[in-house]
């Protein structure tokens, strides 16, 4: 395989031996089974972000609210630093021992990390050990999520029907966003049931317990999945190895490029947006939570629509739309949100930002999977995604809050915009056609 073909889709033929015989019903069930674990993992992961405004003082009792949030955001970012290791480890497992095995292990690890946080004593009880243990639990979860994305993206691309791969694969972000939505819905419900004092005292622990229970269901569903990788492919010398991935380094670098812009935009307008509306726009926490619930619901519905559109007009065109619009519109949207007059105006602006981000999220998994051959597909997708997320996505909140604390919040707007421009430039190098798949 030449270096040039590394940036063309590589659907391969081997996985069709194990996935080609599936009926439409079996394919849908396979997508549902893989997605269920994805939803649970991301619910657990985002619960930390959404509930940090309540438990920040439990682990970091000194300082103002911005300082406390900055420290919890730092731990959030630290979890992302484990993602490259998770991307490598679970990519190796998936390419060498099977996608199903990798997905089962990752969801169990996320469950354990969530359970530890739910039971963890605060600073008042065990002192400095509290934030240290919180950091370790988050790093453990980061390792798990780092492996989840590449494997589930690979599995869903391989189990999907030809000509509908964009539509089917978009459900990875449907469930990812669904995890966020379930997390923010949990926030809203608990905010109505419990007082602020109760939430800060013990109520914030509830969603972490919920995540652990949901994981049991995901494990049962994933145990019934069909394996999509072929044993002969898994037995290849380069399967799951970095030396094998090195042969496809151009594709790897391209994925790094457009994932950096896509992930930064995604985390800016989802996980960080709730804090931005409260901390910068001065919106009530309950109002911001309700607004983000509605916005995330619409964002979730957009994924299969845009994923299906990519099967008609190509992934490349959608990636160019994302990069171009992100570069042009990010600064105006975030600037207007600073002084938003009503929640409805804020809602429209957030939806616009999420619509632009959808041009990336709906097709990101399938686009990356199509760029690598089956023997290093999970490793290539997972590791490149994890590296870009660790550097850009996971640090989004920390960078935004740091610049705000330094009195230069608008610099963050331009940072997101510039990374959108980078995604646009990288997307220009994507092939217009290739091996029967529309790019």
C-alpha positions as a printed Julia matrix, in Angstrom:
439×3 Matrix{Float64}:
   0.0     0.0    0.0
   1.52    3.32  -1.04
   1.72    6.4    1.12
  -0.86    8.14  -1.08
  -3.5     5.53  -0.46
  -3.19    6.17   3.26
  -5.57    9.1    2.92
  -8.08    7.12   0.9
 -10.77    5.03   2.57
  -9.72    1.49   3.34
 -12.91   -0.43   4.0
 -11.09   -3.71   3.44
 -12.73   -6.99   2.66
 -11.94   -9.22   5.6
 -14.58   -7.88   7.96
 -17.29   -8.66   5.46
 -16.72  -12.32   6.22
 -17.91  -11.81   9.8
 -20.34   -8.91   9.38
 -21.63   -9.36   5.84
 -24.08  -12.12   6.75
 -25.96  -10.02   9.32
 -29.6    -9.21   8.61
 -30.94   -5.66   8.87
 -32.39   -6.49  12.27
 -29.08   -7.9   13.49
 -27.22   -4.82  12.26
 -29.6    -2.52  14.11
 -29.24   -4.61  17.27
 -25.44   -4.54  16.89
 -25.48   -0.74  16.56
 -27.75   -0.52  19.61
 -25.56   -2.87  21.64
 -22.35   -1.01  20.84
 -24.06    2.33  21.38
 -25.41    1.38  24.79
 -21.93    1.06  26.22
 -20.91    4.27  24.52
 -23.83    6.09  26.17
 -22.98    4.75  29.63
 -19.3     5.61  29.34
 -19.96    9.15  28.22
 -22.72    9.65  30.79
 -20.23    8.77  33.52
 -17.57   10.96  31.98
 -19.77   14.04  31.55
 -21.47   13.75  34.91
 -18.16   14.92  36.31
 -18.22   18.05  34.17
 -21.86   18.96  34.74
 -21.82   18.33  38.51
 -18.46   19.97  39.16
 -20.2    23.23  40.11
 -21.6    21.33  43.12
 -18.72   19.13  44.25
 -15.8    21.5   43.51
 -15.94   22.91  47.03
 -15.93   19.4   48.53
 -12.48   18.65  47.11
 -11.11   22.2   46.83
 -12.6    24.17  49.74
 -10.43   27.28  49.42
 -10.67   30.04  46.8
 -13.51   31.64  44.83
 -15.87   29.74  42.51
 -13.76   30.36  39.41
 -10.64   29.04  41.14
 -12.48   25.93  42.33
 -13.87   25.27  38.86
 -10.41   25.83  37.4
  -8.97   23.11  39.65
 -11.75   20.63  38.81
 -11.3    21.47  35.13
  -7.6    20.7   35.56
  -8.48   17.22  36.81
 -10.96   16.9   33.92
  -8.12   17.72  31.53
  -5.8    15.25  33.3
  -8.28   12.49  32.48
  -7.82   13.35  28.82
  -4.06   12.92  29.12
  -4.7     9.22  29.72
  -6.64    8.92  26.48
  -3.63    8.36  24.2
  -2.58    5.44  26.4
  -6.14    4.13  26.3
  -6.3     4.63  22.53
  -3.11    2.62  22.1
  -3.98   -0.11  24.63
  -7.56   -0.73  23.54
  -6.67   -0.24  19.87
  -4.15   -3.04  20.25
  -6.71   -5.25  22.02
  -9.38   -4.56  19.38
  -7.1    -5.16  16.39
  -5.37   -8.17  17.9
  -8.1    -9.86  19.99
 -11.35   -8.43  18.64
 -13.58   -5.36  18.85
 -16.08   -7.01  21.2
 -13.45   -7.9   23.81
 -12.11   -4.35  23.82
 -15.55   -2.77  24.24
 -16.43   -5.04  27.17
 -13.27   -4.18  29.09
 -13.6    -0.43  28.51
 -17.15   -0.15  29.84
 -16.26   -2.15  32.95
 -13.35    0.18  33.66
 -15.52    3.26  33.32
 -18.01    1.72  35.74
 -15.32    1.15  38.35
 -13.98    4.7   38.06
 -17.47    6.16  38.47
 -18.15    4.0   41.52
 -14.93    5.15  43.19
 -15.86    8.82  42.73
 -19.35    8.19  44.1
 -17.9     6.79  47.33
 -14.91    9.12  47.68
 -14.71   11.16  50.93
 -14.15   14.91  50.62
 -11.29   17.19  51.68
 -12.83   17.77  55.12
 -12.59   14.03  55.85
  -9.27   12.86  54.37
  -7.53   16.11  53.47
  -5.28   16.35  50.44
  -5.83   12.65  49.7
  -9.33   13.55  48.44
  -8.27   15.53  45.34
  -5.4    13.07  44.74
  -7.8    10.09  44.66
 -10.23   12.08  42.52
  -7.41   12.66  40.06
  -6.53    8.96  39.97
 -10.17    7.96  39.4
 -10.46   10.45  36.55
  -7.26    9.17  34.98
  -8.63    5.63  35.15
 -11.81    6.79  33.43
  -9.75    8.66  30.84
  -7.91    5.44  30.01
 -11.25    3.74  29.45
 -12.79    6.48  27.3
  -9.57    6.71  25.3
 -10.14    3.14  24.19
 -13.9     3.38  23.77
 -14.03    5.82  20.87
 -11.68    4.07  18.47
 -13.1     0.62  19.06
 -16.77    1.6   18.88
 -16.17    3.78  15.8
 -14.4     0.87  14.14
 -17.09   -1.62  15.11
 -19.95    0.57  13.91
 -18.23    1.28  10.58
 -17.66   -2.42  10.0
 -21.14   -3.58  10.96
 -22.91   -0.87   8.93
 -24.4    -1.59   5.51
 -22.63   -0.24   2.42
 -24.21    2.97   1.18
 -25.6     3.71   4.65
 -22.38    3.77   6.64
 -22.6     7.5    7.36
 -26.12    7.11   8.72
 -25.35    4.09  10.9
 -22.0     5.37  12.16
 -23.56    8.69  13.18
 -25.24    6.87  16.06
 -21.9     6.85  17.83
 -22.36   10.56  18.49
 -26.11   10.08  19.01
 -25.26    7.96  22.02
 -22.3    10.11  23.0
 -24.55   13.17  23.03
 -27.23   10.99  24.61
 -24.82   10.38  27.48
 -24.35   14.13  27.84
 -28.09   14.68  27.61
 -28.79   12.05  30.24
 -26.17   13.69  32.46
 -27.68   17.15  32.13
 -31.2    15.76  32.58
 -29.99   14.2   35.8
 -28.73   17.65  36.82
 -32.1    19.24  36.06
 -34.1    16.57  37.93
 -31.86   16.68  40.99
 -31.95   20.48  40.98
 -35.73   20.35  41.27
 -35.74   17.62  43.91
 -32.83   18.75  46.11
 -31.72   22.1   47.46
 -28.33   23.59  46.57
 -27.02   22.69  50.02
 -28.13   19.07  49.61
 -26.55   18.87  46.15
 -23.26   20.22  47.45
 -23.35   17.99  50.53
 -24.27   14.56  49.07
 -26.61   14.89  46.06
 -23.76   15.14  43.55
 -22.87   11.5   44.32
 -26.18   10.13  42.97
 -25.4    10.33  39.23
 -22.11    8.48  39.7
 -24.02    5.59  41.27
 -26.54    5.71  38.39
 -23.71    5.36  35.9
 -22.39    2.26  37.65
 -25.83    0.61  37.49
 -26.3     1.47  33.8
 -22.96   -0.13  33.01
 -24.31   -3.53  34.03
 -26.98   -3.25  31.32
 -24.35   -2.22  28.75
 -22.17   -5.21  29.59
 -25.1    -7.59  29.07
 -25.92   -6.02  25.7
 -22.33   -6.03  24.5
 -21.87   -9.68  25.41
 -24.38  -10.56  22.67
 -22.57   -8.66  19.9
 -21.13  -10.36  16.81
 -17.42   -9.89  16.23
 -16.69   -7.86  13.06
 -12.97   -8.44  12.72
 -11.59  -11.48  10.9
  -9.29  -13.91  12.71
  -6.9   -13.94   9.76
  -6.6   -10.15   9.89
  -6.03  -10.23  13.66
  -3.24  -12.75  13.13
  -1.32  -10.48  10.76
   2.15   -9.44  11.88
   1.31   -5.71  12.04
  -2.16   -6.08  13.57
  -2.64   -3.61  16.41
   1.03   -2.54  16.41
   2.51    0.94  16.18
   4.94   -0.22  13.5
   1.96   -1.19  11.37
   0.31    2.16  12.0
   3.51    3.97  10.97
   2.92    2.77   7.41
  -0.22    4.89   7.39
   1.25    7.95   9.08
  -0.12   10.45   6.57
  -3.68    9.38   7.33
  -2.83    9.47  11.04
  -1.57   13.06  10.85
  -4.61   14.16   8.87
  -6.96   12.68  11.46
  -5.0    14.52  14.15
  -5.47   17.77  12.24
  -9.21   17.79  11.73
  -9.91   16.1   15.07
  -8.11   18.91  16.9
 -10.53   21.5   15.52
 -13.58   19.26  15.78
 -12.96   18.16  19.36
 -12.22   21.68  20.56
 -15.45   22.96  19.03
 -17.43   20.03  20.44
 -16.23   20.46  24.02
 -16.53   24.24  23.86
 -20.22   24.17  22.91
 -21.25   21.17  25.02
 -19.36   20.56  28.27
 -17.98   24.08  28.73
 -21.06   25.92  27.51
 -23.06   25.37  30.7
 -20.29   26.95  32.78
 -19.86   29.75  30.24
 -23.55   30.67  30.45
 -23.4    30.74  34.26
 -19.92   32.16  34.85
 -19.71   34.68  31.98
 -23.24   35.43  30.77
 -24.55   35.51  34.36
 -27.36   33.04  33.7
 -29.0    31.15  36.56
 -27.59   27.61  36.9
 -31.02   25.98  36.58
 -31.87   28.03  33.5
 -28.54   27.15  31.9
 -29.08   23.45  32.59
 -32.57   23.53  31.06
 -31.28   25.41  28.02
 -28.48   22.91  27.45
 -30.91   20.01  27.82
 -33.0    21.3   24.92
 -29.92   22.17  22.85
 -28.34   18.76  23.32
 -31.59   17.04  22.36
 -31.67   18.88  19.05
 -27.94   18.25  18.6
 -28.54   14.52  19.06
 -31.36   14.41  16.5
 -29.16   16.2   13.96
 -26.54   13.42  13.92
 -28.34   10.74  11.82
 -29.74   13.43   9.51
 -26.3    14.76   8.7
 -24.76   11.27   8.74
 -27.29   10.21   6.1
 -26.51   13.36   4.13
 -22.84   12.36   4.03
 -23.82    9.14   2.22
 -25.3    11.33  -0.52
 -22.88   14.26  -0.88
 -19.67   12.9    0.69
 -17.78   13.27   3.96
 -15.28   15.74   2.5
 -17.93   18.34   1.7
 -19.32   18.2    5.22
 -15.86   18.52   6.77
 -15.2    21.59   4.63
 -18.48   23.07   5.82
 -17.55   22.45   9.43
 -14.05   23.91   9.16
 -15.11   26.98   7.19
 -18.15   27.86   9.3
 -16.31   27.18  12.56
 -13.53   29.56  11.54
 -16.0    32.3   10.55
 -18.79   31.99  13.13
 -17.16   31.02  16.44
 -16.0    34.47  17.52
 -19.34   36.21  16.76
 -21.35   33.49  18.53
 -19.29   33.46  21.72
 -19.1    37.27  21.75
 -22.89   37.61  21.49
 -23.36   35.03  24.24
 -21.31   37.2   26.62
 -24.09   39.76  26.83
 -27.11   37.66  25.88
 -30.41   39.35  26.77
 -32.78   36.37  27.12
 -32.43   32.57  27.41
 -34.18   32.17  24.04
 -31.55   34.24  22.26
 -28.84   32.18  23.95
 -30.64   29.0   22.91
 -30.66   30.01  19.24
 -26.96   30.91  19.32
 -26.02   27.63  20.99
 -28.09   25.66  18.44
 -26.31   27.46  15.6
 -22.93   26.54  17.07
 -24.0    22.91  17.54
 -25.35   22.71  13.99
 -21.93   23.75  12.68
 -20.23   21.23  14.99
 -22.59   18.5   13.7
 -20.9    18.59  10.31
 -17.9    17.11  12.12
 -19.44   14.94  14.83
 -21.93   13.07  12.63
 -19.25   11.71  10.31
 -16.05   11.8   12.37
 -16.09    8.12  13.34
 -16.79    6.7    9.89
 -14.44    9.15   8.16
 -11.53    8.11  10.38
 -12.33    4.4   10.12
 -12.39    4.62   6.31
  -8.84    6.0    6.33
  -7.19    2.92   7.88
  -7.01   -0.78   6.88
  -8.68   -3.31   9.22
  -5.51   -4.62  10.87
  -4.72   -1.2   12.43
  -8.12    0.45  12.15
  -9.05    0.58  15.84
  -5.52    1.63  16.77
  -5.37    4.31  14.08
  -8.76    5.79  14.89
  -8.41    5.51  18.66
  -4.86    6.8   19.08
  -5.16    9.75  16.69
  -8.49   10.77  18.23
  -7.16   10.39  21.77
  -4.05   12.48  21.12
  -6.04   15.33  19.57
  -8.57   15.18  22.39
  -5.92   15.15  25.1
  -4.24   18.25  23.7
  -7.22   20.25  22.46
 -10.59   18.81  23.53
  -9.8    17.93  27.14
  -8.04   21.21  27.77
 -10.88   23.37  26.41
 -12.42   24.17  29.8
  -9.07   24.69  31.47
  -7.8    27.02  28.75
 -11.08   28.97  28.68
 -11.18   29.43  32.46
  -7.47   30.29  32.63
  -7.84   33.0   30.0
 -10.94   34.31  31.8
  -9.05   34.47  35.09
  -6.24   36.34  33.3
  -8.73   38.88  31.91
  -8.38   37.74  28.29
 -11.43   35.57  27.7
 -11.86   36.66  24.08
  -8.5    35.07  23.23
 -10.2    31.72  23.7
 -12.79   32.61  21.03
 -10.02   33.18  18.5
  -8.25   29.99  19.54
 -11.35   27.91  18.7
 -11.78   29.78  15.43
  -8.17   29.21  14.34
  -8.46   25.47  15.04
 -11.59   25.42  12.87
  -9.53   26.95  10.07
  -6.94   24.18  10.55
  -9.67   21.55  10.16
 -10.73   23.23   6.92
  -7.2    23.16   5.5
  -6.7    19.49   6.38
 -10.09   18.59   4.91
  -8.99   20.04   1.58
  -6.53   17.14   1.34
  -9.23   14.5    1.64
  -9.89   12.57  -1.56
 -13.12   13.36  -3.39
 -13.6     9.71  -4.28
 -12.09    6.47  -3.24
 -12.79    2.75  -3.26
 -16.55    3.09  -3.57
 -16.98    5.32  -0.52
 -17.92    8.96  -0.83
 -15.44   11.24   0.89
